[in-house]
Amino acid sequence: MSKKAATASKPSRTVTEFGTISTVLGRGTHFSGILNFKKPLEISGEFQGEIESEGFLLVSEGAKVRANIKAGTVIVGGEITGNVIATQRLEMLPSGKVNGNIKTAKLQIADGVIFEGNCEMILPNKD
């Protein structure tokens, strides 16, 4: 196998301001429990439980999360049912849906977002 062919078969990784997303709960994955992490994480499948981190969480388009979430930065492209605390920033992409209350230091909502709940603005790193 040539070196070029080996490079072409590697999956592309999403790069964030916090580093490369190295952990992905992929499409078709169903996971439940308490999730703690330090490095950037992407959820593309389904998760139910509780999520707590000071890091970066990406909920991809098509993902379904039923959990209370506390993280530094949360990007929502999928569906979240539960309360979200983003101590640094919460960004809702056009495909994002949040059914629950949110607390965040910075909020960005794109056109097309579905949001059912209350929003409270907080100081960074406070809950």
MIMI-511265 format. One record per residue (C-alpha): x, y, z; residue in three letters; residue number from 1. Coordinates in Angstrom, 2 decimals, decimal comma, padded with zeros to 5 digits. Example, Ala and Ser with C-alpha at 12.3 -4.5 7.8 and 13.67 -1.06 7.14 Angstrom:
2
R    east   north      up rest  nr
R  012,30 -004,50  007,80  ALA   1
R  013,67 -001,06  007,14  SER   2
//
This chain:
127
R    east   north      up rest  nr
R  000,00  000,00  000,00  MET   1
R  001,39  003,36 -000,91  SER   2
R  001,80  006,11  001,62  LYS   3
R -000,64  008,31 -000,32  LYS   4
R -003,37  005,64 -000,19  ALA   5
R -002,90  005,18  003,56  ALA   6
R -003,25  008,92  004,14  THR   7
R -006,39  009,13  002,01  ALA   8
R -008,17  006,47  004,11  SER   9
R -007,81  008,35  007,40  LYS  10
R -011,07  009,93  008,61  PRO  11
R -011,06  013,71  008,71  SER  12
R -011,08  015,17  012,20  ARG  13
R -012,88  018,34  013,26  THR  14
R -010,52  021,00  014,57  VAL  15
R -011,80  023,43  017,21  THR  16
R -010,25  026,32  019,08  GLU  17
R -009,66  023,76  021,87  PHE  18
R -007,85  021,27  019,64  GLY  19
R -008,77  018,38  017,40  THR  20
R -011,81  016,28  018,30  ILE  21
R -010,26  012,90  018,96  SER  22
R -013,24  011,18  020,59  THR  23
R -016,47  010,63  018,66  VAL  24
R -019,56  008,70  019,70  LEU  25
R -020,49  007,90  016,11  GLY  26
R -023,80  007,59  014,29  ARG  27
R -025,56  004,40  015,24  GLY  28
R -023,98  004,47  018,71  THR  29
R -026,29  004,33  021,75  HIS  30
R -024,67  005,17  025,07  PHE  31
R -026,06  005,86  028,53  SER  32
R -024,47  006,84  031,82  GLY  33
R -022,37  009,63  033,25  ILE  34
R -019,91  011,11  030,78  LEU  35
R -016,84  013,07  031,94  ASN  36
R -014,10  014,18  029,54  PHE  37
R -011,25  016,68  029,17  LYS  38
R -010,42  016,69  025,44  LYS  39
R -012,94  017,86  022,80  PRO  40
R -015,78  015,36  022,27  LEU  41
R -018,32  014,91  019,46  GLU  42
R -021,60  013,05  019,85  ILE  43
R -023,10  011,94  016,55  SER  44
R -025,25  009,07  017,88  GLY  45
R -027,54  008,86  020,88  GLU  46
R -026,67  009,53  024,51  PHE  47
R -028,80  009,45  027,65  GLN  48
R -027,63  010,36  031,13  GLY  49
R -025,44  013,18  032,42  GLU  50
R -022,52  015,05  030,85  ILE  51
R -019,99  017,07  032,82  GLU  52
R -016,79  018,64  031,53  SER  53
R -014,85  021,87  031,49  GLU  54
R -014,07  021,19  027,83  GLY  55
R -015,66  021,34  024,38  PHE  56
R -018,75  019,34  023,37  LEU  57
R -020,14  019,11  019,83  LEU  58
R -023,60  017,57  019,41  VAL  59
R -023,65  016,88  015,66  SER  60
R -026,59  017,14  013,30  GLU  61
R -028,71  014,01  013,70  GLY  62
R -027,49  013,31  017,24  ALA  63
R -030,02  012,87  020,06  LYS  64
R -028,96  013,68  023,60  VAL  65
R -031,24  013,27  026,60  ARG  66
R -029,10  014,65  029,40  ALA  67
R -028,34  017,54  031,66  ASN  68
R -025,10  019,01  030,36  ILE  69
R -022,46  021,14  032,03  LYS  70
R -019,46  021,96  029,84  ALA  71
R -017,20  024,86  028,93  GLY  72
R -018,33  025,22  025,31  THR  73
R -021,31  023,44  023,73  VAL  74
R -022,10  023,47  020,00  ILE  75
R -025,58  022,14  019,18  VAL  76
R -026,32  020,82  015,71  GLY  77
R -028,47  017,91  016,87  GLY  78
R -031,21  017,56  019,46  GLU  79
R -030,78  018,04  023,21  ILE  80
R -033,49  017,32  025,75  THR  81
R -032,31  018,55  029,13  GLY  82
R -030,77  021,57  030,79  ASN  83
R -027,50  022,96  029,43  VAL  84
R -024,91  024,99  031,34  ILE  85
R -022,12  026,27  029,08  ALA  86
R -019,69  028,18  031,28  THR  87
R -017,91  029,73  028,29  GLN  88
R -020,12  029,62  025,19  ARG  89
R -023,23  027,99  023,72  LEU  90
R -023,70  027,97  019,95  GLU  91
R -026,84  026,64  018,28  MET  92
R -026,45  025,71  014,61  LEU  93
R -029,41  025,95  012,16  PRO  94
R -030,21  022,23  012,64  SER  95
R -030,05  022,50  016,45  GLY  96
R -032,92  021,78  018,84  LYS  97
R -032,85  022,35  022,59  VAL  98
R -035,74  021,44  024,85  ASN  99
R -034,63  022,64  028,28  GLY 100
R -033,22  025,60  030,13  ASN 101
R -029,84  027,06  029,26  ILE 102
R -027,28  029,06  031,23  LYS 103
R -024,29  030,47  029,40  THR 104
R -021,77  033,30  029,32  ALA 105
R -022,04  033,78  025,52  LYS 106
R -024,90  032,71  023,28  LEU 107
R -025,10  032,42  019,50  GLN 108
R -028,33  031,23  017,87  ILE 109
R -028,60  030,66  014,12  ALA 110
R -031,77  031,06  012,05  ASP 111
R -033,88  027,90  012,12  GLY 112
R -033,01  026,81  015,66  VAL 113
R -035,79  025,32  017,78  ILE 114
R -035,47  026,30  021,45  PHE 115
R -038,04  025,56  024,16  GLU 116
R -037,00  026,79  027,60  GLY 117
R -035,53  029,67  029,52  ASN 118
R -032,16  031,34  029,02  CYS 119
R -029,99  032,84  031,75  GLU 120
R -026,81  034,73  031,00  MET 121
R -023,98  034,11  033,49  ILE 122
R -020,44  035,29  034,02  LEU 123
R -017,79  033,03  032,43  PRO 124
R -016,90  029,94  034,55  ASN 125
R -019,91  030,49  036,85  LYS 126
R -023,03  028,41  037,19  ASP 127
//
